[in-house]
Amino acid sequence: MKATGTIEVKSWDEKTWDGRPYAEVEGRKLTEAHVSFAYTGDVVGVSQCRYLMSYCDDVAWTTAVEEIVTDAGTLVLRHVGAYRKAVEGEIEILDGTGVYAGAKGAAKVDWAEDGSGTYTLEYEV
């Protein structure tokens, strides 16, 4: 199965592990971000995502788990990557419920400079 559409960041709340706003801490730091995305297109829903990040020199290493909630079921994704001058990494579809029950596969998001993006999900159920 293949699904495509657009993705938009609805909220981003990122703090250091000791609770300070990440932008107030210079240099190396560990952070956690609570992020919400809106999906439109073949998959319509909202997601909650938790990123753990390690900022080192000119790169932020990331790992995350995301759950997309739709009227037809849920999808669980795992992100592993980095942010240098652009987002790079891999997204794996781990599981799902409803019409996505047992989903396994991969996802790709292409982000534009304005923060909007397009997604492609390729999976089997």
FINU-972525 format. One line per 5 residues: number of its first residue (from 1); for each residue x, y, z of N, C-alpha, C, O, CB. Coordinates in steps of 0.001 Angstrom, whole numbers. Glycine has a CB too. Example, Ala and Ser with C-alpha at 12.3 -4.5 7.8 and 13.67 -1.06 7.14 Angstrom:
REM residues 2
1 = 13190 -5690 7800 12300 -4500 7800 13200 -3300 7800 14236 -3319 8465 11308 -4473 9046 | 12850 -2250 7080 13670 -1060 7140 12900 30 7870 13409 1138 8039 14084 -598 5725 .
END
This chain:
REM residues 125
1 = 851 -1171 0 0 0 0 897 1234 0 1992 1227 563 -968 -2 1224 | 417 2273 -632 1159 3524 -682 189 4664 -393 -911 4705 -943 1861 3716 -2067 | 601 5583 469 -202 6749 818 677 7995 702 1839 7988 1110 -801 6613 2261 | 109 9062 140 849 10317 0 -32 11478 442 -1255 11356 502 1328 10520 -1462 | 597 12596 749 -143 13784 1140 777 14829 1727 1983 14833 1478 -1229 13430 2133 .
6 = 189 15716 2510 962 16795 3119 980 16632 4631 92 16020 5225 382 18170 2733 | 2015 17196 5231 2188 17173 6682 2542 18584 7128 3277 19298 6446 3292 16143 7118 | 2015 18973 8276 2267 20304 8808 2549 20204 10301 1878 19456 11012 1069 21246 8535 | 3533 20950 10776 3827 21022 12210 2757 21899 12851 2605 23067 12494 5279 21591 12484 | 2013 21324 13805 980 22088 14510 1515 22693 15800 1114 23793 16182 -221 21198 14815 .
11 = 2426 21977 16482 3034 22526 17703 4381 21852 17920 4603 20715 17505 2103 22320 18948 | 5282 22591 18586 6617 22085 18900 7022 22674 20242 7221 23883 20361 7660 22449 17774 | 7145 21817 21254 7546 22250 22592 8802 21472 22964 8738 20285 23284 6393 22024 23648 | 9956 22158 22919 11239 21493 23155 11943 22105 24362 12100 23321 24472 12140 21590 21907 | 12363 21213 25263 13066 21660 26468 14283 20772 26706 14332 19629 26252 12122 21638 27706 .
16 = 15260 21316 27423 16401 20504 27834 15919 19502 28876 14826 19635 29426 17562 21393 28397 | 16743 18507 29135 16332 17456 30067 16112 17986 31470 15441 17335 32270 17364 16356 30099 | 16663 19156 31791 16405 19736 33113 15284 20781 33062 15097 21532 34020 17688 20371 33669 | 14531 20835 31941 13322 21646 31870 13452 23046 31319 12460 23774 31278 12767 21744 33176 | 14649 23459 30889 14807 24807 30344 14437 24839 28860 14649 23851 28156 16252 25301 30543 .
21 = 13886 25965 28369 13615 26081 26935 14921 25872 26160 15937 26489 26480 12982 27473 26596 | 14897 24997 25133 16127 24609 24441 16855 25799 23822 18084 25792 23757 15812 23594 23365 | 16132 26815 23367 16761 27962 22712 17564 28817 23691 18414 29601 23269 15705 28816 22034 | 17306 28678 24983 18024 29461 25991 19353 28826 26393 20136 29441 27118 17157 29635 27218 | 19616 27605 25932 20832 26897 26316 21752 26807 25104 21387 26227 24082 20505 25478 26872 .
26 = 22942 27381 25222 23914 27383 24118 24726 26097 24108 24903 25451 25140 24856 28597 24226 | 25213 25737 22937 26162 24631 22815 25527 23263 22962 24351 23059 22660 27235 24778 23832 | 26350 22326 23441 25898 20936 23582 24774 20849 24604 24803 21485 25657 27069 20017 23998 | 23773 20028 24250 22640 19858 25169 21839 18637 24750 21911 18196 23603 21734 21126 25191 | 21076 18096 25693 20128 17021 25451 18737 17608 25613 18465 18320 26580 20361 15807 26423 .
31 = 17846 17308 24655 16501 17868 24719 15445 16809 24425 15729 15747 23871 16364 19028 23739 | 14222 17139 24816 13049 16353 24453 12033 17319 23857 11776 18386 24414 12454 15578 25694 | 11454 16933 22712 10441 17766 22063 9129 16999 21972 9096 15840 21558 10910 18212 20653 | 8051 17667 22366 6700 17144 22196 6138 17870 20981 5976 19090 20999 5794 17355 23500 | 5842 17113 19921 5472 17698 18634 4145 17125 18175 3862 15946 18386 6564 17443 17574 .
36 = 3330 17964 17548 2080 17529 16949 2119 17866 15459 2459 18984 15072 853 18198 17651 | 1763 16880 14629 1697 17067 13181 263 16859 12713 -483 16089 13318 2660 16094 12447 | -128 17544 11633 -1415 17318 10970 -1132 16706 9610 -311 17217 8849 -2242 18648 10832 | -1817 15609 9309 -1676 14907 8034 -2932 15114 7201 -4045 15014 7717 -1411 13395 8257 | -2758 15403 5902 -3864 15457 4957 -3464 14659 3724 -2282 14395 3504 -4230 16933 4585 .
41 = -4451 14278 2922 -4179 13469 1734 -4751 12080 1917 -5884 11931 2375 -2668 13392 1450 | -3977 11053 1563 -4446 9671 1701 -4608 9258 3163 -5458 8425 3477 -3481 8722 1007 | -3814 9821 4046 -3946 9620 5492 -4333 10969 6077 -3619 11956 5903 -2606 9059 6146 | -5468 11010 6772 -5946 12256 7371 -6006 12042 8875 -6729 11175 9366 -7351 12682 6794 | -5237 12843 9596 -5236 12703 11049 -4240 13624 11699 -3616 14470 11058 -4941 11283 11442 .
46 = -4114 13430 12994 -3172 14219 13795 -2253 13244 14507 -2643 12121 14827 -3916 15156 14822 | -1030 13687 14750 -100 12809 15445 512 13510 16642 558 14737 16730 994 12331 14499 | 974 12684 17550 1792 13129 18672 3126 12418 18516 3172 11208 18297 1112 12820 20077 | 4206 13174 18630 5543 12645 18416 6431 13110 19562 6316 14246 20021 6119 13097 17038 | 7311 12233 20021 8280 12565 21073 9677 12363 20521 10094 11241 20235 8057 11696 22353 .
51 = 10396 13475 20375 11785 13440 19911 12726 13534 21102 12492 14321 22020 12063 14587 18907 | 13785 12740 21092 14925 12917 21979 16068 13369 21095 16323 12769 20051 15279 11596 22780 | 16769 14439 21511 17812 15014 20669 19081 15293 21457 19054 15624 22643 17318 16291 20020 | 20199 15144 20744 21501 15473 21286 22144 16474 20346 22481 16148 19208 22391 14203 21466 | 22312 17702 20834 22939 18756 20040 24445 18704 20267 24912 18849 21396 22365 20162 20410 .
56 = 25209 18495 19184 26665 18431 19238 27224 19264 18092 26903 19009 16931 27173 16954 19160 | 28037 20232 18394 28650 21072 17365 27603 21545 16371 26717 22315 16741 29767 20310 16637 | 27679 21102 15102 26759 21606 14083 25696 20584 13672 25153 20665 12570 27540 22034 12866 | 25398 19624 14554 24396 18612 14236 23538 18313 15462 24020 18335 16594 25068 17324 13724 | 22257 18034 15214 21365 17559 16268 20953 16141 15888 20262 15937 14889 20106 18506 16449 .
61 = 21381 15160 16689 21013 13760 16462 19640 13536 17060 19354 14015 18157 22063 12777 17082 | 18777 12802 16342 17406 12636 16796 16945 11182 16752 17389 10386 15924 16486 13486 15961 | 16047 10871 17667 15294 9621 17627 13903 9955 18153 13755 10798 19037 15994 8468 18480 | 12885 9294 17608 11520 9641 18009 10571 8483 17771 10839 7585 16974 11035 10875 17251 | 9448 8527 18487 8316 7645 18241 7107 8546 18030 6899 9513 18764 8088 6622 19431 .
66 = 6314 8213 17014 5159 9022 16632 3947 8119 16470 4061 7008 15952 5437 9810 15323 | 2781 8595 16915 1528 7889 16666 594 8811 15898 263 9903 16359 871 7415 17997 | 171 8356 14712 -789 9094 13892 -2172 8508 14187 -2380 7301 14059 -434 9004 12343 | -3109 9362 14581 -4466 8929 14892 -5387 9412 13771 -5461 10608 13487 -4935 9475 16290 | -6088 8464 13137 -7034 8770 12069 -8390 8175 12437 -8501 7433 13413 -6535 8218 10694 .
71 = -9421 8501 11659 -10737 7895 11881 -10723 6398 11583 -11570 5659 12085 -11791 8586 11014 | -9756 5941 10760 -9698 4541 10333 -8752 3688 11178 -8704 2471 10999 -9275 4470 8891 | -8000 4297 12093 -7048 3563 12913 -5821 4401 13210 -5801 5607 12964 -6643 2272 12228 | -4796 3747 13744 -3565 4462 14098 -2372 3827 13399 -2409 2663 12999 -3351 4464 15629 | -1320 4614 13262 -31 4146 12762 1037 4571 13754 993 5689 14267 271 4707 11330 .
76 = 2005 3687 14034 3119 4008 14915 4390 4024 14081 4692 3063 13373 3229 2987 16094 | 5141 5136 14169 6364 5318 13397 7549 5539 14323 7408 6079 15421 6219 6496 12426 | 8721 5113 13864 9974 5368 14589 10883 6176 13671 11093 5810 12514 10674 4021 15043 | 11421 7281 14196 12318 8169 13456 13736 8033 14005 13924 7989 15221 11836 9647 13542 | 14720 7967 13136 16127 8017 13531 16827 8904 12515 16743 8656 11313 16782 6572 13597 .
81 = 17519 9942 12989 18154 10829 12020 18971 11928 12652 19470 11819 13772 17126 11433 11144 | 19085 13002 11873 19888 14147 12285 19360 15396 11603 18670 15328 10586 21384 13929 11952 | 19698 16534 12184 19411 17814 11556 20721 18578 11469 21305 18955 12485 18326 18621 12351 | 21170 18800 10252 22346 19639 10019 21841 20941 9434 21479 21853 10178 23397 18941 9063 | 21809 21043 8137 21191 22195 7488 19816 21816 6958 19056 22665 6491 22084 22725 6347 .
86 = 19514 20531 7040 18216 19993 6637 17965 18724 7440 18882 18168 8044 18165 19708 5094 | 16721 18274 7441 16362 17040 8126 16816 15863 7282 16580 15832 6074 14834 16970 8399 | 17469 14893 7914 17869 13673 7223 17625 12505 8153 17680 12653 9374 19360 13730 6773 | 17357 11355 7585 17149 10183 8428 16190 9200 7813 15835 9291 6638 16646 10596 9775 | 15776 8250 8640 14878 7195 8211 13676 7144 9136 13777 7425 10330 15600 5840 8178 .
91 = 12526 6775 8557 11304 6608 9334 10756 5222 9017 10566 4868 7854 10249 7737 9013 | 10504 4441 10067 10000 3092 9913 8578 3011 10463 8296 3539 11539 10922 2079 10623 | 7691 2358 9736 6335 2106 10224 6386 801 11009 6691 -256 10455 5281 2034 9038 | 6083 885 12308 6237 -255 13213 4975 -1078 13403 5043 -2298 13548 6699 225 14537 | 3799 -405 13403 2563 -1092 13750 1383 -186 13457 1548 979 13093 2565 -1523 15230 .
96 = 200 -732 13620 -1010 50 13435 -2209 -654 14007 -2129 -1804 14437 -1233 343 11978 | -3344 60 14008 -4623 -504 14440 -5655 -191 13369 -5376 563 12437 -5065 65 15836 | -6850 -770 13497 -7919 -526 12524 -7498 -1009 11149 -6980 -2117 11018 -8284 970 12474 | -7713 -190 10110 -7331 -595 8751 -5821 -717 8597 -5343 -1299 7623 -7870 402 7734 | -5067 -174 9548 -3600 -246 9522 -3065 -1349 10445 -1863 -1394 10709 -3001 1107 9931 .
101 = -3928 -2232 10935 -3521 -3264 11904 -2324 -4058 11389 -2352 -4622 10295 -4695 -4219 12202 | -1277 -4085 12204 -62 -4833 11862 792 -4193 10787 1679 -4850 10243 -429 -6195 11423 | 553 -2933 10466 1297 -2267 9387 2798 -2288 9638 3261 -2047 10753 824 -825 9230 | 3545 -2578 8584 5017 -2547 8601 5461 -1904 7302 4895 -2173 6243 5642 -3995 8769 | 6483 -1047 7385 6976 -417 6170 7861 769 6457 8531 832 7487 5832 7 5309 .
106 = 7856 1710 5533 8729 2882 5629 7949 4138 5275 6940 4096 4570 9959 2733 4705 | 8445 5243 5781 7847 6541 5492 8955 7500 5087 10111 7345 5481 7052 7088 6719 | 8577 8492 4293 9528 9529 3890 8803 10860 3954 7655 10975 3526 10109 9262 2450 | 9481 11866 4493 8931 13224 4533 9939 14157 3892 11120 14146 4240 8604 13674 6000 | 9471 14959 2958 10290 16002 2346 9795 17335 2879 8659 17737 2632 10221 15951 773 .
111 = 10686 18028 3631 10318 19293 4260 10745 20472 3397 11843 20478 2840 10947 19403 5652 | 9876 21466 3289 10201 22729 2611 10740 23702 3652 10584 23485 4853 8944 23331 1875 | 11369 24766 3190 11942 25754 4119 10886 26433 4979 11196 26895 6077 12711 26808 3347 | 9639 26504 4504 8580 27164 5271 7971 26265 6348 7049 26682 7050 7492 27632 4334 | 8477 25033 6486 7982 24130 7520 6879 23199 7058 6443 22337 7820 7494 24917 8669 .
116 = 6419 23354 5826 5431 22415 5298 6161 21221 4693 7353 21297 4394 4511 23099 4237 | 5444 20131 4519 6100 18957 3971 5146 18064 3211 3928 18228 3275 6754 18177 5065 | 5719 17116 2491 4948 16072 1833 5432 14734 2368 6614 14562 2667 5087 16148 275 | 4504 13787 2487 4863 12480 3004 4525 11389 1993 3635 11545 1156 4150 12218 4330 | 5249 10297 2090 4946 9057 1393 5075 7927 2392 6124 7768 3017 5883 8839 164 .
121 = 4025 7142 2551 4041 5963 3411 3900 4747 2511 2980 4670 1697 2899 6013 4494 | 4820 3793 2660 4737 2527 1928 4734 1423 2958 5683 1284 3730 5923 2354 903 | 3645 617 2976 3502 -371 4041 2676 -1572 3579 1974 -1528 2569 2856 268 5272 | 2791 -2637 4359 1975 -3824 4196 1195 -4035 5485 1683 -3717 6570 2846 -5071 3846 | -25 -4575 5369 -825 -4896 6563 -1133 -6382 6573 -1795 -6869 7490 -2145 -4066 6600 .
END
